[in-house]
């Protein structure tokens, strides 16, 4: 019974978007031969994980763990406001987590949020954006991150 109660309360608890410790973001496209990077943004620093292992580690028992290098201050300035622009819709919409695979041609926006207590990991596939009735906040957030990723590269 206690396990059930614990699951119930954990499911109803949400990440506090107003007090995020970090935001992890990146984009994985399986039909692209270019490399990809995953970024971790805090309120004071930006890190990059260039190992290109998110796509394979997400399907393992251990899962993906961010391991990044500190980026230059000018790169941080490009992305610094993203941590304050995460839409509330990201908590309310039932989105896939890191450990789900997409269709044959994946084009995944990778996002993880952590507020010091709770973590939420999601992916938003381009196919879902085009075919489902996603809230405008989520669509705009994906476009914003894609724009920032281009600036960071």
LUMMAR-910459 format. One line per 3 residues: number of its first residue (from 1); their letters; for each residue x, y, z of N, C-alpha, C. Coordinates in pm, whole numbers. Layout:
BEGIN
NUM	A	X:Y:Z:X:Y:Z:X:Y:Z ~ ...
! end
This chain:
BEGIN
1	XXX	81:-119:0:0:0:0:86:126:0 ~ 195:126:75:281:244:82:346:272:-53 ~ 380:167:-128:438:186:-261:339:257:-351
4	XXX	213:218:-344:111:280:-426:95:428:-390 ~ 91:458:-260:80:597:-216:200:679:-262 ~ 318:621:-250:439:689:-293:433:721:-442
7	XXX	391:624:-524:378:647:-668:274:755:-696 ~ 163:752:-622:57:850:-642:108:992:-615 ~ 177:1011:-503:225:1145:-469:335:1191:-564
10	XXX	424:1100:-604:529:1137:-698:470:1179:-831 ~ 367:1110:-875:305:1141:-1003:240:1279:-999 ~ 186:1318:-885:117:1446:-874:210:1562:-841
13	XXX	334:1533:-808:429:1639:-781:495:1679:-912 ~ 519:1807:-928:572:1858:-1053:698:1940:-1028 ~ 776:1950:-1133:894:2036:-1131:847:2180:-1116
16	XXX	916:2255:-1033:886:2397:-1014:961:2477:-1121 ~ 890:2522:-1223:953:2592:-1335:1010:2728:-1295 ~ 961:2783:-1186:1009:2914:-1141:1142:2904:-1066
19	XXX	1182:2781:-1032:1302:2763:-951:1389:2650:-1008 ~ 1410:2649:-1138:1490:2543:-1200:1637:2557:-1164 ~ 1700:2444:-1133:1845:2444:-1115:1914:2432:-1250
22	XXX	1855:2352:-1339:1912:2342:-1473:1809:2299:-1575 ~ 1845:2325:-1699:1769:2284:-1816:1866:2214:-1909 ~ 1834:2092:-1948:1914:2020:-2047:1835:2025:-2177
25	XXX	1903:2054:-2287:1834:2062:-2415:1929:2025:-2529 ~ 1871:1974:-2634:1946:1937:-2754:1850:1884:-2858 ~ 1905:1846:-2970:1824:1792:-3078:1897:1676:-3142
28	XXX	1827:1564:-3152:1882:1444:-3215:1801:1413:-3340 ~ 1870:1401:-3452:1808:1362:-3578:1881:1240:-3629 ~ 1811:1129:-3647:1878:1006:-3686:1912:997:-3835
31	XXX	1853:1081:-3917:1886:1073:-4058:1984:1181:-4100 ~ 2049:1242:-4005:2144:1348:-4031:2283:1297:-3996 ~ 2377:1317:-4085:2512:1268:-4059:2597:1367:-3982
34	XXX	2539:1481:-3951:2610:1578:-3869:2614:1532:-3725 ~ 2708:1585:-3651:2715:1552:-3509:2607:1631:-3435 ~ 2581:1590:-3312:2485:1663:-3230:2542:1680:-3090
37	XXX	2490:1779:-3021:2536:1810:-2886:2416:1825:-2795 ~ 2436:1793:-2669:2335:1815:-2566:2393:1920:-2471 ~ 2311:2018:-2434:2356:2128:-2349:2289:2123:-2213
40	XXX	2361:2173:-2114:2306:2188:-1979:2324:2333:-1938 ~ 2211:2397:-1911:2210:2539:-1877:2171:2557:-1732 ~ 2253:2628:-1657:2217:2669:-1522:2195:2821:-1528
43	XXX	2173:2883:-1415:2154:3029:-1415:2284:3105:-1437 ~ 2397:3036:-1425:2526:3105:-1437:2621:3046:-1540 ~ 2593:2924:-1591:2687:2858:-1681:2615:2773:-1785
46	XXX	2688:2746:-1893:2640:2656:-1997:2747:2550:-2020 ~ 2703:2425:-2024:2792:2313:-2048:2748:2241:-2176 ~ 2841:2171:-2239:2808:2095:-2360:2859:1951:-2347
49	XXX	2775:1857:-2385:2811:1716:-2392:2818:1680:-2539 ~ 2939:1658:-2588:2962:1631:-2731:2984:1484:-2761 ~ 2955:1397:-2666:2987:1254:-2683:2895:1182:-2782
52	XXX	2784:1241:-2818:2689:1181:-2912:2644:1042:-2869 ~ 2605:1030:-2742:2562:899:-2692:2418:899:-2642 ~ 2351:1016:-2643:2214:1020:-2593:2127:917:-2663
55	XXX	2137:908:-2793:2048:821:-2871:2067:673:-2838 ~ 2186:633:-2800:2207:492:-2767:2191:465:-2617 ~ 2234:556:-2533:2225:537:-2388:2082:544:-2335
58	XXX	1995:614:-2405:1856:626:-2359:1786:491:-2357 ~ 1840:394:-2430:1777:263:-2440:1845:158:-2353 ~ 1937:200:-2268:2007:106:-2181:1954:115:-2039
61	XXX	1992:19:-1959:1949:15:-1819:2001:137:-1742 ~ 2124:178:-1773:2183:292:-1702:2122:425:-1745 ~ 2077:431:-1871:2022:556:-1922:2130:657:-1954
64	XXX	2087:773:-1996:2179:881:-2033:2209:967:-1911 ~ 2337:996:-1893:2381:1089:-1790:2463:1198:-1857 ~ 2427:1321:-1832:2497:1434:-1891:2637:1444:-1834
67	XXX	2736:1456:-1920:2875:1482:-1881:2926:1588:-1977 ~ 2938:1709:-1929:2973:1817:-2020:3093:1899:-1978 ~ 3134:1981:-2074:3245:2074:-2053:3188:2216:-2050
70	XXX	3248:2299:-1969:3206:2439:-1956:3230:2512:-2088 ~ 3130:2589:-2130:3142:2667:-2252:3182:2811:-2219 ~ 3222:2882:-2320:3263:3022:-2304:3144:3109:-2262
73	XXX	3174:3220:-2198:3072:3314:-2151:2985:3365:-2265 ~ 3044:3388:-2383:2965:3438:-2496:2862:3336:-2541 ~ 2890:3207:-2527:2793:3102:-2561:2682:3098:-2454
76	XXX	2722:3114:-2329:2623:3119:-2221:2523:3232:-2245 ~ 2572:3348:-2288:2485:3463:-2311:2381:3435:-2419 ~ 2413:3351:-2514:2318:3315:-2620:2199:3239:-2562
79	XXX	2226:3148:-2470:2122:3057:-2420:2065:3094:-2284 ~ 2123:3189:-2214:2092:3211:-2072:1944:3231:-2040 ~ 1866:3289:-2128:1726:3316:-2098:1635:3194:-2116
82	XXX	1684:3090:-2180:1601:2970:-2202:1548:2911:-2072 ~ 1629:2915:-1967:1590:2852:-1840:1467:2920:-1780 ~ 1442:3044:-1819:1326:3118:-1769:1209:3119:-1866
85	XXX	1222:3049:-1978:1118:3052:-2082:1051:2916:-2104 ~ 1069:2825:-2010:1006:2693:-2022:855:2710:-1998 ~ 773:2669:-2095:628:2690:-2079:565:2593:-1978
88	XXX	460:2637:-1912:387:2552:-1818:332:2426:-1886 ~ 301:2437:-2015:247:2324:-2091:337:2200:-2084 ~ 464:2222:-2063:559:2111:-2062:531:2015:-1946
91	XXX	468:2066:-1842:435:1983:-1727:298:1917:-1741 ~ 212:1980:-1814:74:1932:-1824:51:1833:-1937 ~ 125:1846:-2044:108:1760:-2160:178:1626:-2134
94	XXX	115:1518:-2173:175:1384:-2159:270:1361:-2276 ~ 397:1390:-2255:499:1378:-2359:588:1258:-2334 ~ 649:1207:-2441:740:1094:-2427:862:1133:-2344
97	XXX	917:1036:-2272:1038:1057:-2196:1161:1024:-2279 ~ 1276:1028:-2216:1402:997:-2284:1405:853:-2335 ~ 1336:765:-2266:1356:623:-2291:1253:564:-2386
100	XXX	1200:650:-2473:1107:603:-2577:1172:632:-2711 ~ 1154:543:-2802:1206:568:-2936:1094:623:-3021 ~ 1131:695:-3122:1033:754:-3211:1004:662:-3328
103	XXX	953:721:-3433:927:643:-3552:1058:617:-3626 ~ 1051:567:-3746:1172:531:-3821:1267:649:-3835 ~ 1214:765:-3865:1297:885:-3882:1276:977:-3762
106	XXX	1369:969:-3670:1356:1050:-3548:1410:1190:-3569 ~ 1340:1286:-3517:1383:1425:-3510:1336:1474:-3374 ~ 1418:1449:-3272:1377:1467:-3134:1436:1593:-3072
109	XXX	1350:1671:-3011:1396:1775:-2921:1409:1708:-2785 ~ 1525:1719:-2724:1555:1654:-2597:1555:1762:-2489 ~ 1474:1742:-2383:1464:1841:-2275:1459:1769:-2141
112	XXX	1538:1817:-2046:1529:1770:-1907:1526:1893:-1817 ~ 1440:1887:-1716:1424:1995:-1620:1451:1941:-1481 ~ 1519:2020:-1397:1543:1978:-1259:1537:2101:-1170
115	XXX	1457:2092:-1062:1440:2205:-972:1506:2183:-835 ~ 1587:2079:-823:1649:2048:-695:1581:1933:-625 ~ 1455:1908:-659:1379:1798:-600:1326:1700:-704
118	XXX	1272:1755:-811:1208:1670:-912:1270:1693:-1049 ~ 1274:1586:-1126:1331:1591:-1260:1226:1542:-1359 ~ 1221:1608:-1473:1133:1565:-1582:1214:1562:-1710
121	XXX	1211:1448:-1778:1283:1432:-1903:1179:1405:-2013 ~ 1189:1481:-2120:1092:1463:-2229:1161:1470:-2365 ~ 1092:1419:-2464:1131:1439:-2602:1006:1486:-2677
124	XXX	1028:1574:-2771:920:1619:-2858:965:1592:-3000 ~ 902:1494:-3063:937:1454:-3198:875:1551:-3297 ~ 948:1581:-3403:899:1671:-3507:768:1620:-3566
127	XXX	755:1490:-3579:633:1430:-3632:513:1463:-3542 ~ 533:1458:-3412:427:1490:-3316:387:1637:-3328 ~ 487:1724:-3343:460:1867:-3355:372:1893:-3477
130	XXX	398:1822:-3586:324:1845:-3710:186:1780:-3710 ~ 168:1671:-3636:44:1595:-3647:-50:1607:-3529 ~ 0:1645:-3413:-85:1652:-3295:-117:1797:-3258
133	XXX	-218:1811:-3180:-261:1942:-3137:-182:1984:-3013 ~ -55:2015:-3034:28:2059:-2922:-4:2205:-2889 ~ 1:2240:-2763:-20:2380:-2726:86:2469:-2792
136	XXX	47:2591:-2823:140:2684:-2887:265:2708:-2804 ~ 251:2706:-2673:368:2725:-2587:475:2621:-2612 ~ 435:2495:-2629:532:2389:-2656:592:2401:-2795
139	XXX	508:2433:-2893:559:2451:-3030:660:2565:-3034 ~ 625:2675:-2970:716:2791:-2970:844:2762:-2893 ~ 835:2684:-2786:954:2649:-2708:1047:2564:-2793
142	XXX	992:2469:-2867:1076:2388:-2956:1144:2477:-3059 ~ 1071:2568:-3120:1130:2658:-3220:1238:2748:-3158 ~ 1213:2795:-3036:1311:2878:-2966:1440:2800:-2941
145	XXX	1428:2677:-2894:1547:2595:-2869:1620:2567:-2999 ~ 1547:2534:-3105:1612:2509:-3234:1690:2630:-3280 ~ 1634:2749:-3261:1703:2873:-3298:1831:2890:-3215
148	XXX	1821:2866:-3085:1939:2879:-2997:2046:2776:-3033 ~ 2005:2654:-3069:2101:2551:-3108:2180:2595:-3231 ~ 2113:2657:-3326:2184:2708:-3446:2284:2815:-3408
151	XXX	2246:2902:-3316:2337:3008:-3272:2458:2952:-3197 ~ 2435:2844:-3123:2544:2786:-3043:2645:2708:-3127 ~ 2603:2660:-3241:2694:2580:-3326:2781:2667:-3412
! end
